Amino acid sequence: MRTLYPMMADIAGRPCLIVGGGTVAERKAAGLLDAGAAVTVVSPDVTPRIAAWAAEGRLSHISRAYESADGEGMALVFAATDRPDVNERVHADATSRGQPVNVADRPELCSFVVPAVWRRGHLLVAVSTSGTSPMASARIRDRIEAAIGDGIDAFLEFADEYRRLVQARVPDPARRKELLGRLFADEALELVRAGRWDSMRARLLAGLEGGTRMPSAARSGEEREGGEALAQPDTEGSE
């Protein structure tokens, strides 16, 4: 079994080649366009969606069969045709140039794989089975999406604001760690999942302004007796 190295790549403006014009190529193109890549699709025929993107100037479409020179200068290469011989040729050409290459449904020919992805604002969740089962990756991704729910992007926006406030106002490293830990306590995330994001935000800011332990809310939304603080996770590392 291969052990793949996970990473997030900035490919904005980078040239990327997709050989093939079917639904698999369309999915690859959609992800690349979302990341701001400069996409070129080489295929005699393409899906209506790819054709529309080309007409809008969002990607380049070369309407012919693949030629080896098509891959020159490309940051990423994708082979997504229904012809194994063409896909293998794309793989061989890219490998000879030292380019990262992904071959649809041929994990043994991939120098990188594309995970199942869920995006919500600043949050990007990627799930991979190292190419062994794309369907399993998609199912696991869907379960994560359901567990996180709505409100996460507003939460992350506030997380950035709160982190900056804590760093600016709290000189003691141990105290900073304690305050930042409250942001990611299970109970705070429960408030976000329950749609009570404003309540969570107010409690955290009140604790920061007052310099005291924050009152907590039970899952039912009612105040707990004694005003105990949000549970503190065992966190390590710097903020």
C-alpha positions in Angstrom: 0.0 0.0 0.0 1.3 3.4 -0.9 1.6 6.1 1.7 0.7 9.5 0.2 1.8 12.8 1.5 -1.2 15.1 2.1 -0.9 18.8 1.0 -2.8 21.8 -0.2 -1.4 23.4 -3.3 -1.8 27.0 -4.5 -2.4 26.6 -8.3 -4.0 29.9 -9.0 -2.9 31.0 -12.4 -0.9 27.8 -13.0 -1.4 26.0 -16.3 -3.1 22.6 -15.9 -3.9 20.1 -18.7 -6.9 17.8 -18.8 -6.9 15.2 -21.6 -10.5 14.1 -22.1 -13.9 15.8 -22.3 -16.4 13.6 -20.5 -18.0 13.8 -17.1 -14.8 12.8 -15.3 -12.9 15.5 -17.1 -15.7 17.9 -16.2 -15.3 17.2 -12.5 -11.6 17.7 -12.7 -12.0 21.0 -14.5 -14.6 22.2 -12.0 -12.2 21.7 -9.1 -9.3 23.3 -11.0 -11.4 26.3 -11.9 -12.5 26.7 -8.3 -8.8 26.9 -7.4 -8.1 29.6 -10.0 -6.0 27.4 -12.3 -5.5 28.1 -16.0 -7.1 25.0 -17.5 -6.7 23.6 -20.9 -8.9 20.7 -22.1 -7.8 18.6 -25.0 -10.5 16.5 -26.6 -12.4 16.2 -29.9 -15.7 16.3 -27.9 -16.6 17.8 -24.5 -19.6 17.9 -22.3 -22.0 20.9 -22.6 -20.7 22.3 -19.3 -17.1 22.3 -20.5 -18.1 23.8 -23.8 -19.9 26.6 -21.9 -16.8 27.3 -19.8 -14.8 27.5 -22.9 -17.3 29.9 -24.5 -17.2 32.0 -21.4 -13.4 32.1 -21.5 -13.0 30.3 -18.2 -10.8 27.6 -19.8 -9.2 26.7 -23.2 -10.6 23.9 -25.3 -8.4 22.3 -28.0 -10.8 20.3 -30.1 -8.6 17.5 -31.4 -6.8 14.3 -30.2 -4.0 14.5 -27.6 -0.5 15.3 -28.8 2.6 14.9 -26.6 3.5 18.6 -26.9 0.2 19.5 -25.2 1.7 18.8 -21.8 4.7 21.0 -22.1 4.9 23.6 -19.4 1.9 22.2 -17.5 2.0 22.3 -13.7 -0.5 19.4 -13.4 -1.6 16.8 -16.0 -4.8 14.8 -15.9 -5.7 11.9 -18.2 -9.4 11.3 -18.2 -10.3 9.7 -21.5 -12.1 6.4 -22.1 -9.1 5.0 -24.0 -6.5 3.2 -21.9 -3.8 3.6 -24.6 -4.3 7.4 -24.6 -4.3 7.7 -20.8 -1.1 5.6 -20.7 0.5 7.8 -23.3 -0.4 10.9 -21.3 1.1 9.3 -18.2 4.3 8.3 -20.0 4.7 11.8 -21.4 4.1 13.6 -18.1 6.4 11.2 -16.2 9.2 11.8 -18.7 8.9 15.5 -18.0 8.8 15.1 -14.3 5.2 16.4 -14.1 2.6 15.4 -11.5 0.0 13.3 -13.3 -3.4 11.8 -12.4 -4.9 9.0 -14.5 -8.6 8.4 -13.9 -9.4 5.0 -12.5 -5.7 3.9 -12.6 -4.3 4.7 -9.2 -1.1 2.8 -9.9 -0.4 5.3 -12.7 -1.1 8.4 -10.5 1.7 10.4 -8.9 -1.1 12.2 -7.0 -4.7 11.6 -6.3 -7.6 14.0 -5.9 -9.6 13.6 -2.7 -13.3 14.0 -2.1 -13.7 17.6 -1.2 -16.2 19.7 0.7 -15.8 23.5 0.8 -17.7 25.9 3.0 -16.2 29.3 2.9 -12.7 29.1 4.5 -13.2 25.5 5.4 -11.8 22.8 3.1 -12.3 19.2 4.0 -10.5 16.6 1.9 -10.9 12.9 2.3 -8.8 10.3 0.5 -8.5 6.5 0.5 -5.2 6.8 -1.4 -7.0 6.0 -4.6 -8.4 2.7 -3.4 -12.1 3.6 -3.2 -13.2 7.1 -4.4 -16.8 6.1 -3.5 -15.8 5.5 0.2 -14.0 8.9 0.2 -17.2 10.6 -1.0 -19.4 8.8 1.6 -17.1 9.8 4.4 -16.9 13.3 3.2 -20.7 13.5 3.2 -20.9 12.3 6.8 -18.4 15.0 7.8 -20.4 17.6 6.1 -23.6 16.5 7.9 -21.8 16.5 11.2 -20.4 20.0 10.8 -23.5 21.6 9.6 -24.2 25.3 8.7 -22.6 28.3 10.4 -19.0 27.0 10.2 -17.8 29.8 7.9 -19.1 32.5 10.3 -17.4 30.6 13.1 -14.1 30.6 11.3 -14.3 34.3 10.5 -14.8 34.9 14.2 -12.1 32.5 15.1 -9.6 34.6 13.2 -10.9 37.8 14.8 -10.9 36.2 18.3 -7.3 34.9 17.9 -6.1 38.3 16.9 -7.8 39.9 19.9 -6.4 37.4 22.3 -2.9 37.8 20.9 -3.1 41.6 21.2 -4.7 41.8 24.7 -3.3 38.8 26.6 0.5 38.8 27.1 0.6 35.6 29.1 1.1 32.5 26.9 -0.7 30.1 29.2 -3.7 32.4 29.5 -3.8 32.8 25.7 -3.7 29.1 25.3 -6.6 28.7 27.7 -8.7 31.4 26.0 -8.1 30.0 22.5 -8.9 26.5 23.7 -12.4 27.7 24.7 -13.1 28.6 21.1 -12.7 24.9 20.0 -14.3 23.3 23.1 -17.0 20.7 22.2 -19.7 22.8 23.8 -18.8 25.9 21.8 -19.0 23.9 18.6 -22.4 22.5 19.8 -23.7 26.0 19.9 -22.6 26.6 16.4 -24.2 23.4 15.1 -27.4 24.3 17.0 -27.5 27.7 15.2 -26.7 29.6 18.3 -23.5 31.1 16.9 -24.3 34.6 18.2 -24.6 33.2 21.7 -21.3 31.5 21.5 -19.6 34.6 20.1 -21.1 36.8 22.9 -19.9 34.4 25.6 -16.4 34.2 24.3 -16.0 37.9 23.9 -17.5 38.5 27.4 -14.9 36.2 28.9 -12.1 38.0 27.0 -13.3 41.5 28.0 -14.0 40.5 31.6 -10.9 38.4 32.1 -13.0 35.8 33.9 -14.1 32.3 33.2 -17.1 32.4 30.8 -20.5 31.1 31.6 -21.6 28.1 29.6 -24.8 26.9 28.1 -26.3 23.4 28.3 -27.1 21.7 25.1 -30.8 22.6 25.6 -29.8 26.2 25.4 -30.6 27.0 29.1 -28.0 28.5 31.4 -26.2 26.0 33.6 -26.2 26.6 37.4 -23.0 28.1 38.8 -21.9 29.6 35.5 -19.2 27.0 34.8 -16.8 27.6 32.0 -16.7 25.9 28.6 -14.8 22.6 28.8 -11.1 23.0 28.0 -9.6 20.7 25.4 -6.1 19.4 25.9 -4.4 21.5 23.2 -0.7 21.7 22.4 1.4 23.9 20.2 1.4 27.7 19.7 -1.5 29.8 18.6 
